[in-house]
Amino acid sequence: MPKVSRSENNGIAFTAESIKMKLFRKPIEDAFFLDKLKRFAIAADGVTRDWDAHVNKYLIPFLYERPSKASMAAFIAVNSATSALMNFQEKDEKAIRLSIEHANTKVGELARKLNITPETVDYLKNDYPATTIAIASKRDNCYLSYGFMADSGIALFDDFGNMKFKTNDEGPNTLVFKERVWTSDSLKDKNWKIPEARKIIRSEYRNNPIEPISYGVLTGERTALDYLKTGTIETRKGDTLAVFTDGLESVLNSGEFALKIKEKDYESIRGICSQKVKTEGSLILIPV
């Protein structure tokens, strides 16, 4: 699933990689699924893993863990959510929520198989496997239900390529998170390159609903589900649904993207994404 690319006249699904990622041959850590009948789509973005602190930064991409636990988490989340959602005749918000809960359970099982537990986790190299997720399901009577976590999400475009709706970025890269968290006493003199900073973010601000400014990803922890958001929106004929991971979110706001959506030229969008993606990102487009 992480390396799948699928394209038809009535929809497209792919993962785009930057040239740097291809040169470094870093494992793809996105996964996705597009239902053959275009009824629902799922995308997940495995959270990048840590590396040995003593390794020269230029060697990090070559010494990055293989197989990647982030890739495993994303693949398991998409597979398990897909299997669960297929069991529901009505793929509404409740079905999506239960499917993501099932995915979280399966990611937790992966952690335990890797001997990563509350007793052994160090929030650095021995951190929980983690992934974001987004699901969208077309419903009868021109409605669409969705669920998402962190910075993966869904967007809806009208027949002219205008964005009608997009889920909020609920991840750790928002302006509010940067202004409130990175200026706190424990982090104000640190940055993400410092292992202690990464440990603080993951242990205190991830899947910790007691903390007002925090975020959630699927790790198997029950508290991750406190960050799951679901909703239902109305659609119109000619709309295009986008399910995306954060690597391609900026592309959605470009004029080039809007023009190709208007033209329903989904194949050209693949090329645009490959040029503009900074690392990697997945995109699923389905005409409504």
N, C-alpha and C positions, 0 to 999 in steps of 0.2 A: 503493500500500500504506500509506503513513503516514496517510492520511485515511480509510481504510476503516473502516466499522463494520458488523459482521455479527451478526445475532441469529436463532437458531432455538430451537425448544422443547428441543432436545437439546444446546445449547451457545451460547456468546456470545463475541464478540471485539470489543474497542473500545479507543480511546484517549480518555482523559478529560483535559480541559483546565480549569485554574482560570479564574476570571473575569478575573484580572489578565492571564493569558496571552492570553485572547481580546481584551481591550481593547487590549493592546499589539500584537496581531497578530504575535506572534513565531512564526516557522515551527515547525510540528510536527516534532520530531526523533526520534519513535518510529516504528517500523514493525513489522508483524506479519503472520503468515500462519497460517490455520487450514485444514487439509486438509478438503475437502468431506465425506469419509467419517469425519472426526473421528479419524483415526489418529495424526496428529502435529500439533504446533503450534510456532511459532517467534516469538519477540519480541526486538526489539533497541532499544536506547536510545542514540542518537547523543550523543556527548559535546559539551556546550555549548562554543561557540567563544569566543575572546577578542574584545575590542573595542579601539578606539583609546583610549589612556590619557588623551588630552586631552579626550575627549568628556564633557560633563556627564552624570552618572549617570542623570538623568531622561530623557535622550534616547537612551540605549543601546538600549532595546527597539525604538525606531523606526529606528535606524541599524544594527541588527544585520544581518550579511551575508545577502544573498539572491541566489542560492539558498544555503541553509545547507549547508556541507560536512558538518556533523554529520548532517543529514537525509539527504544523499546516501550517507554511510557506512552508516547504518542500513538504508536502502532496498536498497543493494547487498548488504549482508550477508545480509539476509533472502531476497532474490531468489536469490542464488548458493547459499546453504545449502539452500533449498527445492529448487532444480534438482538439486543433488548428492544430496540425501537421497532424492529420488524414484527415483534410479537403483539404489537398494539394495532388494532384495527383503526382506531382514531388516534392519529399522531398529533395530539394537542399538547398544551403546556405541561400537563401532568405526565404524559407519556415521555416527553423530552426530559423532564426533571428526573423521573425514575431511571431513565436510560443513562443519564449522566451520573446519577448515584451509583448505578451498577458499574460504570466505567471507573469511578473513584475506588470502589471496592477492589476491582481487578488490579489497579495500579498499586494499591496497598498490598495485595498478594505478591506482586513483583518485588516490592521492597522487602518483604519478609523472606522471600526466596534468596535475596541478596544479603540477608542478615543485616538489614538496615531497620532498626527498631527505635523506639523512644530511648532505649538504654544505650544503643550503639551509635546513633546519629551524631555527627559532629558539625553539620551544616556547611561543610566544605567538601573535601573529596568523598567523604562518606555521607553525603546528603541524600535525602529521599529522591528517588526518581520522580519527576514532576512534569506536568504538561498542562497547557491551556486547552480549551475546547470551545467550539461553536457548532450549533445545530440549527437548521431551518427546515421546516416541513410545510409544504403547500397543503392547504385545507380546502374543503368544499366551500362554495359560495364566496370565492374570491378573498379568502383570509389566509394568513400565513402565521404560523407559530414558530417561536425561536427560543433558544436558550444559549447562554454564553458565560464564559469566565475570563477574567483578566483582559488581555489585549487582543484576543481573537474575537471575531464578531460577525455581524451580518449588516448588509446595506441593501437598500431598494432604490432603483433608478426608474424614472418614468421613460416614456417612449422617445423623449428628446434628449435623454442622457443626463437629465438633472437628478441630483440625489434627493430623494424624498424622505429618506430615513436612514439613520445609522446608529448602531449601538454605541454607547459611550466606552471610551478606553478606561478600563478598571484596573489596569496593571500598574507596575511600580515606576513607570516612566512619565507619568502625568506631571503637569506643572505643580499641582497642589502637593503631590508626594515629594517632589524635589524641594519645594519651598518649606514644607512642614517637617519632613523627616530628615533630610540631609542637613538641615540647620539645627537639629536637636543637639543637646550637649554631648551625646555619645558618638555623633557622626560628623559634627561640623568641621573638624579638621581632617576628615578622611575622604577617600573616594573608593569607587568600586574595585580598583586594582588592589586595594589593601585587603588581605584575607579577613582581618578582624571586622572590617566594614561589611563584607558579604555575610559573615556569620551573624552579625547583629540584624541585618535586614531579614535574613531567612528565619532566624529564631524568634524575633520580636515583632516583625511587621508582616510576615506571611502566615496566612491561615490563623490569625489571632484576632478574632472579632472584638476582643476587649479593647484593642488599640483602635481609636477612631479613624486614623489614617493608616489603612492596611490593605492588603490585597490577598486574593486567593487563587490557588492552582490545585489541580488534582494531584495529591500525594498519597492518598489512602487515609489521610487524617479526616475524621468526621467534621471538624471545623471548616474544612475546605468548602463544604456545601453551603455554608452561611453566605458565601460570595456568589453563588449561582443565581443569575438573573434570567427570568423568562418573560415572555410577552406575546401578544397577538396583535397583528396589524392588518389593515385592509389593503388589498392590492387592486390594480386595474389592468385590463387587457393591454399588452404592450410593455408592461413593466419588466425589468430584469432584476433578478435576485442575485446578490453576491454574498458568498460565505468566504471569509478570509482569515488569514493569520497576520500577525502584526507586521511582518516584513514587507507586506504589500499595501498596508493601509494608506500610505502617502500617495500611492499611484491612483487610488480611487478618486482623489480630489483634483486630478490633472485634467486639463482641457482635452488632451489627446484621448484619454480614457472615455470622457463624456461623448466625444465624437464617434468613437468606435461602438459605444453602447447604442447610440442613436442609429448607427448603420447596421447594428446587430452583427458586426464584424468581430466575432469573439476570437477568431484565430489571430488577428493582428494584435489583440490585447496581450496575447502570450509574448509576442516580440517586445512590446512596450515594457512589460513587467521584467523580462530578462535584462533589458537595458538599464532599468531604473532601480532594481532591487539592490540593497546594500549588502545583504548577506543571503538570506533565503526567505521565501514566503510562498504560501499556497493560496490559490484562488479558484473558486468554483462559481461559474456563472450559469444561471438557468432562466430562460424566458418564462414569465408567469402566464 
